[in-house]
Amino acid sequence: MEVDLKGHFLNLYMIALSDNNFDEKELEVILKIGEEKGISAKEFEEIILNPTSIKIKVPEDFESKLRLLFDFARVIWSDGKIEEDERLAFLKFSDKFGFKDEEGVELFNWLIELAKNNCTTDGLEIEINKLLNS
């Protein structure tokens, strides 16, 4: 498994923990995202059991940043509510990804709306193409 992908799943786990309540639905969404990306539940377990062995890398291109932030939004929305700690964690990541404060808020609102509408990874690709071609 790619090092970047391991770091991403560690970040997803941290987002799920950000509200001090690791919900079963959050785990289900993380495992579903893993399945979409070819990561088994066992591999995810290894990631969270050995977090210090993983180097987290910030994606370089715009689309990769959106894909990762979308996964964060899916985990945040998985329990049907948005905790302030989760929103702040998302905004912190978007800042680390190089987005300005207002861009982070716009991305949060857009990506959460996609998550609420059960957008898939493939659906996100369509939305990214619409965004880039508009």
C-alpha positions as a Markdown table, in Angstrom:
| # | Residue | x | y | z |
|---|---|---|---|---|
| 1 | Met | 0.0 | 0.0 | 0.0 |
| 2 | Glu | 1.2 | 3.5 | -0.8 |
| 3 | Val | 2.7 | 5.6 | 2.0 |
| 4 | Asp | 0.4 | 8.5 | 1.0 |
| 5 | Leu | -2.7 | 6.3 | 1.2 |
| 6 | Lys | -1.7 | 5.1 | 4.6 |
| 7 | Gly | -1.3 | 8.7 | 5.8 |
| 8 | His | -4.7 | 9.5 | 4.4 |
| 9 | Phe | -6.4 | 6.7 | 6.3 |
| 10 | Leu | -4.6 | 7.8 | 9.5 |
| 11 | Asn | -6.0 | 11.3 | 8.9 |
| 12 | Leu | -9.5 | 9.8 | 8.3 |
| 13 | Tyr | -9.2 | 8.1 | 11.6 |
| 14 | Met | -8.1 | 11.3 | 13.3 |
| 15 | Ile | -11.0 | 13.2 | 11.8 |
| 16 | Ala | -13.4 | 10.6 | 13.2 |
| 17 | Leu | -11.8 | 11.0 | 16.6 |
| 18 | Ser | -11.8 | 14.8 | 16.5 |
| 19 | Asp | -15.2 | 15.1 | 18.3 |
| 20 | Asn | -14.1 | 12.6 | 21.0 |
| 21 | Asn | -16.8 | 10.2 | 19.8 |
| 22 | Phe | -15.7 | 7.5 | 17.4 |
| 23 | Asp | -19.1 | 6.5 | 16.0 |
| 24 | Glu | -19.6 | 3.0 | 14.4 |
| 25 | Lys | -21.0 | 4.8 | 11.3 |
| 26 | Glu | -17.7 | 6.7 | 11.0 |
| 27 | Leu | -15.8 | 3.4 | 11.0 |
| 28 | Glu | -18.2 | 2.0 | 8.4 |
| 29 | Val | -17.6 | 4.9 | 6.1 |
| 30 | Ile | -13.8 | 4.7 | 6.6 |
| 31 | Leu | -13.9 | 1.0 | 5.7 |
| 32 | Lys | -16.1 | 1.7 | 2.7 |
| 33 | Ile | -13.6 | 4.4 | 1.5 |
| 34 | Gly | -10.9 | 1.8 | 2.0 |
| 35 | Glu | -12.7 | -0.8 | 0.0 |
| 36 | Glu | -13.1 | 1.8 | -2.8 |
| 37 | Lys | -9.3 | 2.4 | -2.8 |
| 38 | Gly | -8.4 | -1.3 | -2.4 |
| 39 | Ile | -7.6 | -1.3 | 1.4 |
| 40 | Ser | -8.8 | -4.1 | 3.5 |
| 41 | Ala | -10.1 | -3.7 | 7.1 |
| 42 | Lys | -7.0 | -5.6 | 8.2 |
| 43 | Glu | -4.7 | -3.1 | 6.5 |
| 44 | Phe | -6.7 | -0.2 | 8.1 |
| 45 | Glu | -6.3 | -1.9 | 11.5 |
| 46 | Glu | -2.5 | -2.1 | 10.9 |
| 47 | Ile | -2.4 | 1.6 | 10.1 |
| 48 | Ile | -4.1 | 2.7 | 13.3 |
| 49 | Leu | -2.1 | 0.2 | 15.4 |
| 50 | Asn | 1.2 | 1.6 | 14.1 |
| 51 | Pro | 0.6 | 5.3 | 13.4 |
| 52 | Thr | 4.2 | 6.3 | 14.1 |
| 53 | Ser | 5.5 | 4.4 | 11.2 |
| 54 | Ile | 3.5 | 6.6 | 8.8 |
| 55 | Lys | 4.7 | 9.8 | 7.3 |
| 56 | Ile | 1.8 | 12.1 | 6.3 |
| 57 | Lys | 2.3 | 13.9 | 3.0 |
| 58 | Val | 0.2 | 16.9 | 1.8 |
| 59 | Pro | -1.1 | 16.3 | -1.7 |
| 60 | Glu | 0.4 | 18.6 | -4.3 |
| 61 | Asp | -2.3 | 18.9 | -7.0 |
| 62 | Phe | -5.8 | 20.5 | -6.6 |
| 63 | Glu | -7.8 | 17.4 | -7.5 |
| 64 | Ser | -5.9 | 15.2 | -5.0 |
| 65 | Lys | -6.6 | 17.7 | -2.3 |
| 66 | Leu | -10.3 | 17.7 | -3.2 |
| 67 | Arg | -10.4 | 13.9 | -3.1 |
| 68 | Leu | -8.9 | 13.7 | 0.3 |
| 69 | Leu | -11.0 | 16.5 | 1.7 |
| 70 | Phe | -14.1 | 14.8 | 0.3 |
| 71 | Asp | -13.2 | 11.6 | 2.2 |
| 72 | Phe | -12.9 | 13.7 | 5.3 |
| 73 | Ala | -16.4 | 15.2 | 4.6 |
| 74 | Arg | -17.8 | 11.7 | 4.2 |
| 75 | Val | -16.5 | 10.6 | 7.6 |
| 76 | Ile | -17.7 | 13.8 | 9.2 |
| 77 | Trp | -21.2 | 13.4 | 7.8 |
| 78 | Ser | -21.4 | 9.6 | 8.4 |
| 79 | Asp | -23.3 | 10.0 | 11.7 |
| 80 | Gly | -25.7 | 12.5 | 10.2 |
| 81 | Lys | -24.4 | 15.4 | 12.3 |
| 82 | Ile | -21.5 | 17.9 | 12.2 |
| 83 | Glu | -19.7 | 18.6 | 15.4 |
| 84 | Glu | -17.8 | 21.8 | 15.7 |
| 85 | Asp | -14.5 | 19.9 | 16.4 |
| 86 | Glu | -14.9 | 18.0 | 13.2 |
| 87 | Arg | -15.6 | 21.2 | 11.2 |
| 88 | Leu | -12.5 | 22.8 | 12.7 |
| 89 | Ala | -10.4 | 19.7 | 12.0 |
| 90 | Phe | -11.5 | 19.9 | 8.3 |
| 91 | Leu | -10.6 | 23.6 | 8.1 |
| 92 | Lys | -7.2 | 22.9 | 9.7 |
| 93 | Phe | -6.6 | 20.3 | 7.0 |
| 94 | Ser | -7.8 | 22.6 | 4.2 |
| 95 | Asp | -5.4 | 25.2 | 5.5 |
| 96 | Lys | -2.5 | 22.7 | 5.5 |
| 97 | Phe | -3.5 | 21.9 | 1.9 |
| 98 | Gly | -3.0 | 25.6 | 1.0 |
| 99 | Phe | -6.6 | 26.9 | 0.9 |
| 100 | Lys | -7.4 | 30.3 | 2.4 |
| 101 | Asp | -9.9 | 30.4 | 5.2 |
| 102 | Glu | -12.9 | 31.4 | 3.1 |
| 103 | Glu | -12.0 | 28.7 | 0.5 |
| 104 | Gly | -11.8 | 26.1 | 3.2 |
| 105 | Val | -15.3 | 27.1 | 4.4 |
| 106 | Glu | -16.7 | 27.0 | 0.8 |
| 107 | Leu | -15.0 | 23.6 | 0.3 |
| 108 | Phe | -16.4 | 22.3 | 3.6 |
| 109 | Asn | -20.0 | 23.3 | 2.7 |
| 110 | Trp | -19.7 | 22.0 | -0.9 |
| 111 | Leu | -18.1 | 18.6 | 0.1 |
| 112 | Ile | -20.5 | 18.1 | 3.1 |
| 113 | Glu | -23.4 | 18.7 | 0.7 |
| 114 | Leu | -22.0 | 16.1 | -1.6 |
| 115 | Ala | -21.6 | 13.7 | 1.3 |
| 116 | Lys | -25.2 | 14.3 | 2.4 |
| 117 | Asn | -26.3 | 13.4 | -1.1 |
| 118 | Asn | -24.4 | 10.1 | -0.9 |
| 119 | Cys | -22.0 | 11.1 | -3.6 |
| 120 | Thr | -19.5 | 8.4 | -4.4 |
| 121 | Thr | -15.9 | 8.7 | -5.3 |
| 122 | Asp | -16.9 | 8.4 | -9.0 |
| 123 | Gly | -19.5 | 11.1 | -8.5 |
| 124 | Leu | -16.9 | 13.4 | -7.0 |
| 125 | Glu | -14.8 | 12.9 | -10.2 |
| 126 | Ile | -17.8 | 14.2 | -12.2 |
| 127 | Glu | -18.2 | 17.1 | -9.8 |
| 128 | Ile | -14.5 | 18.0 | -10.1 |
| 129 | Asn | -14.7 | 17.9 | -13.9 |
| 130 | Lys | -17.7 | 20.2 | -13.8 |
| 131 | Leu | -15.8 | 22.6 | -11.5 |
| 132 | Leu | -12.7 | 22.6 | -13.6 |
| 133 | Asn | -14.6 | 23.1 | -16.9 |
| 134 | Ser | -16.9 | 25.8 | -15.8 |
